[in-house]
Amino acid sequence: MRSLRALVSTPLNRANTLVVAVALVVAVTFPLFADEPMIGVGFVALVFAMRNLTWNIAGGFTGLLSLAHASAFGIGAFSVAVLTWGHGINIWLAIAVGILLSAVIGAAVSLVMSRFGVNALFFTLGTLALAVAISGIAATWSVTGGVNGLQNLTTEEGLLHLQWFTDAAPLYYVALVVLVLLTGGVAWMTRRTRFGRSLPFIREDPVLAASMGVAVIRNQAIAMGISMGLTAIPGALIAQYTNFVSYDSVLSVEVGVAMLVGAIIGGSATLAGPIVAGIGIAVLEELLRMFAVSSSNVSSYTQIAYAICVILILRFGGSGIVALWNRLIVRLFGTGRAHDPESETPSGRSTPDRAPAPEVVSEHA
C-alpha cells in the first residue's frame, strides 16, 4: 500500500504514473487498430527500447560506456540463425546460449579492462575494438554466412518456435511482454538489491566506492555481464522478425552507437529514458521513410538527429528527455511535498532533506 500511495504522492509522481498507464494501454491496443506495416514499426520500436534499456545497466547505472553491446546484439541474432535455422535446435535454447555467451564476454571484458586500470575513454575504445573484431570474424566465417549472411528457411510457426511469418502481432506482443519484464527486473535490481544500489556509487566515484567497501571490480563485471547478456534478447527477436541476419545488419558499430546515444538522449541512469529514446528513434526512422528517404540515407539523417538532440539537451542543461520532463512538471505544478513535523528541529526550523547513507557491499559479501 505504501508503494501504491507513493505513485500519487506528488504532482510529478501522478503525472508519470498517468503517462505510464496511458503508454501501456496504447501499447497493448496498438495492434488492434494498426495495419501490418505499422505493427512492424511498433515491434522495431520495442526492440530499440529494449536494447537501450539493457545497455543502460552497464552504461547508465554503472558508468561503463561500452560499444561492445553491438556484439551482444549480434550474438543473440546469430545464435538463433546458426543454431535454430541451421541445426534445428529449439529457439528458446538458442536464445539462452546467446545470453550466456554474451554475458561471459561482457564480464571478461570488464575484468580485463579493470585489470589494466584503463580509464573511461580507453574502456570505450577497447569495447569498440572488440565490436569491430567480432564483426570482422562474422564477415569471414562460413558458419555465420560470411558477407552473404544467413536466411531463415524453416517453416514451423507458433510460440514454441517464436515465429509467425505473415502476422507481426504475436511477435509484437512477445517483445512487449519481454520489455515489461526487463523493465520490472531492472527496477527491482537497482532499488531492492545491495548490488544494484551500489552501481551509482561506482559510476560517480569508483575510488570512493571502494574505500566504502563496495566490490567495485566484481560489481562492474557483473553489471557488464548482465547488461550484455540481456542485450542478446532483442538481437534474437529482430532475427526472427527479419528472417535474415548478416554481419553488417546486427554487428555494425552503428548499433552500439545507437544504444549509447539513445540512452543518453533519453536519460541515462533512468528506467524511462532509454525506452522513450528507443521508441522515438524508431518513429523518426519510419517518418524519414514516409518522406521517401532512401534506406541508405536513413542512417545518416538519424545520426544528424542524434547530434541535434544532444546539442539541445546540453543547451537546456538537462540530463536527457526524462530529466527535462520532470523539471517541466515540477515547474508547472510544484513539488507538492507535504509538511513533515518530524523534519523540524526543536527550534521549529525545518532541516534539509538528506539522503540516507549508502548501504555498502563488502568484497566478501
Solvent accessible surface area in square Angstrom, and as a share of the most:
residue,aa,sasa,rsa
1,M,161,0.72
2,R,198,0.72
3,S,71,0.46
4,L,110,0.55
5,R,143,0.52
6,A,49,0.38
7,L,88,0.44
8,V,80,0.46
9,S,60,0.39
10,T,23,0.13
11,P,21,0.13
12,L,39,0.19
13,N,51,0.26
14,R,114,0.42
15,A,20,0.15
16,N,47,0.24
17,T,44,0.25
18,L,115,0.57
19,V,74,0.42
20,V,85,0.49
21,A,47,0.37
22,V,77,0.44
23,A,54,0.42
24,L,81,0.40
25,V,92,0.53
26,V,76,0.44
27,A,20,0.15
28,V,76,0.44
29,T,47,0.27
30,F,40,0.17
31,P,15,0.09
32,L,139,0.69
33,F,140,0.58
34,A,22,0.17
35,D,86,0.44
36,E,78,0.35
37,P,95,0.60
38,M,75,0.33
39,I,9,0.05
40,G,3,0.03
41,V,25,0.14
42,G,11,0.11
43,F,0,0.00
44,V,35,0.20
45,A,7,0.06
46,L,10,0.05
47,V,0,0.00
48,F,24,0.10
49,A,0,0.00
50,M,0,0.00
51,R,18,0.07
52,N,2,0.01
53,L,0,0.00
54,T,0,0.00
55,W,1,0.00
56,N,0,0.00
57,I,1,0.00
58,A,0,0.00
59,G,5,0.04
60,G,2,0.02
61,F,15,0.06
62,T,2,0.01
63,G,27,0.25
64,L,17,0.08
65,L,69,0.34
66,S,0,0.00
67,L,18,0.09
68,A,0,0.00
69,H,0,0.00
70,A,0,0.00
71,S,0,0.00
72,A,0,0.00
73,F,5,0.02
74,G,0,0.00
75,I,18,0.09
76,G,1,0.01
77,A,0,0.00
78,F,16,0.07
79,S,12,0.08
80,V,0,0.00
81,A,2,0.01
82,V,25,0.14
83,L,40,0.20
84,T,20,0.12
85,W,28,0.10
86,G,55,0.53
87,H,132,0.59
88,G,65,0.63
89,I,59,0.30
90,N,58,0.30
91,I,2,0.01
92,W,107,0.38
93,L,103,0.51
94,A,0,0.00
95,I,15,0.07
96,A,51,0.40
97,V,62,0.36
98,G,0,0.00
99,I,51,0.26
100,L,120,0.59
101,L,87,0.43
102,S,0,0.00
103,A,25,0.19
104,V,87,0.50
105,I,38,0.19
106,G,0,0.00
107,A,29,0.22
108,A,47,0.36
109,V,20,0.12
110,S,2,0.01
111,L,87,0.43
112,V,81,0.46
113,M,31,0.14
114,S,30,0.20
115,R,184,0.67
116,F,149,0.62
117,G,62,0.59
118,V,55,0.32
119,N,88,0.45
120,A,66,0.51
121,L,111,0.55
122,F,113,0.47
123,F,12,0.05
124,T,27,0.16
125,L,85,0.42
126,G,21,0.21
127,T,0,0.00
128,L,52,0.26
129,A,62,0.48
130,L,45,0.22
131,A,1,0.01
132,V,79,0.45
133,A,54,0.42
134,I,31,0.16
135,S,16,0.10
136,G,37,0.35
137,I,100,0.51
138,A,5,0.04
139,A,18,0.14
140,T,117,0.68
141,W,129,0.45
142,S,98,0.63
143,V,66,0.38
144,T,10,0.06
145,G,18,0.17
146,G,12,0.11
147,V,104,0.60
148,N,120,0.62
149,G,11,0.11
150,L,41,0.20
151,Q,98,0.44
152,N,12,0.06
153,L,149,0.74
154,T,43,0.25
155,T,114,0.66
156,E,87,0.39
157,E,92,0.41
158,G,22,0.21
159,L,108,0.54
160,L,115,0.57
161,H,64,0.29
162,L,1,0.00
163,Q,5,0.02
164,W,56,0.19
165,F,80,0.33
166,T,124,0.72
167,D,61,0.32
168,A,13,0.10
169,A,19,0.15
170,P,35,0.22
171,L,6,0.03
172,Y,7,0.03
173,Y,70,0.27
174,V,22,0.13
175,A,0,0.00
176,L,14,0.07
177,V,85,0.49
178,V,31,0.18
179,L,11,0.06
180,V,72,0.41
181,L,122,0.61
182,L,19,0.09
183,T,32,0.19
184,G,42,0.40
185,G,37,0.36
186,V,5,0.03
187,A,18,0.14
188,W,155,0.54
189,M,20,0.09
190,T,20,0.12
191,R,154,0.56
192,R,164,0.60
193,T,29,0.17
194,R,115,0.42
195,F,37,0.15
196,G,1,0.01
197,R,81,0.30
198,S,0,0.00
199,L,0,0.00
200,P,45,0.29
201,F,71,0.30
202,I,2,0.01
203,R,76,0.28
204,E,123,0.55
205,D,59,0.30
206,P,59,0.37
207,V,120,0.69
208,L,101,0.50
209,A,1,0.01
210,A,55,0.42
211,S,87,0.56
212,M,62,0.28
213,G,28,0.27
214,V,3,0.02
215,A,0,0.00
216,V,16,0.09
217,I,93,0.47
218,R,82,0.30
219,N,1,0.00
220,Q,23,0.10
221,A,7,0.06
222,I,72,0.37
223,A,0,0.00
224,M,0,0.00
225,G,6,0.06
226,I,58,0.30
227,S,0,0.00
228,M,0,0.00
229,G,2,0.02
230,L,41,0.20
231,T,0,0.00
232,A,0,0.00
233,I,25,0.13
234,P,0,0.00
235,G,0,0.00
236,A,0,0.00
237,L,3,0.02
238,I,23,0.12
239,A,0,0.00
240,Q,4,0.02
241,Y,76,0.29
242,T,69,0.40
243,N,26,0.14
244,F,79,0.33
245,V,0,0.00
246,S,5,0.03
247,Y,61,0.23
248,D,87,0.45
249,S,58,0.37
250,V,7,0.04
251,L,5,0.02
252,S,29,0.19
253,V,49,0.28
254,E,91,0.41
255,V,13,0.07
256,G,0,0.00
257,V,53,0.30
258,A,10,0.08
259,M,0,0.00
260,L,27,0.14
261,V,25,0.14
262,G,0,0.00
263,A,0,0.00
264,I,69,0.35
265,I,9,0.05
266,G,0,0.00
267,G,1,0.01
268,S,47,0.30
269,A,34,0.26
270,T,42,0.24
271,L,29,0.15
272,A,46,0.36
273,G,0,0.00
274,P,0,0.00
275,I,30,0.15
276,V,66,0.38
277,A,5,0.04
278,G,0,0.00
279,I,68,0.35
280,G,40,0.38
281,I,16,0.08
282,A,4,0.03
283,V,69,0.39
284,L,53,0.26
285,E,30,0.13
286,E,37,0.17
287,L,77,0.38
288,L,30,0.15
289,R,114,0.42
290,M,132,0.59
291,F,159,0.66
292,A,94,0.73
293,V,32,0.19
294,S,55,0.35
295,S,90,0.58
296,S,94,0.61
297,N,70,0.36
298,V,5,0.03
299,S,39,0.25
300,S,61,0.39
301,Y,106,0.40
302,T,4,0.03
303,Q,81,0.36
304,I,97,0.49
305,A,21,0.16
306,Y,23,0.09
307,A,52,0.40
308,I,91,0.46
309,C,48,0.29
310,V,48,0.28
311,I,112,0.57
312,L,92,0.46
313,I,17,0.09
314,L,130,0.65
315,R,172,0.63
316,F,122,0.51
317,G,51,0.49
318,G,12,0.12
319,S,84,0.54
320,G,0,0.00
321,I,70,0.35
322,V,24,0.14
323,A,30,0.23
324,L,51,0.25
325,W,96,0.34
326,N,41,0.21
327,R,106,0.39
328,L,86,0.43
329,I,10,0.05
330,V,52,0.30
331,R,186,0.68
332,L,113,0.56
333,F,133,0.56
334,G,30,0.29
335,T,69,0.40
336,G,43,0.42
337,R,178,0.65
338,A,93,0.72
339,H,135,0.60
340,D,70,0.36
341,P,97,0.61
342,E,159,0.72
343,S,32,0.21
344,E,68,0.30
345,T,49,0.28
346,P,150,0.94
347,S,90,0.58
348,G,43,0.41
349,R,189,0.69
350,S,77,0.50
351,T,58,0.33
352,P,111,0.70
353,D,118,0.61
354,R,215,0.79
355,A,94,0.73
356,P,123,0.77
357,A,93,0.72
358,P,45,0.29
359,E,85,0.38
360,V,60,0.34
361,V,6,0.03
362,S,53,0.34
363,E,103,0.46
364,H,176,0.79
365,A,62,0.48
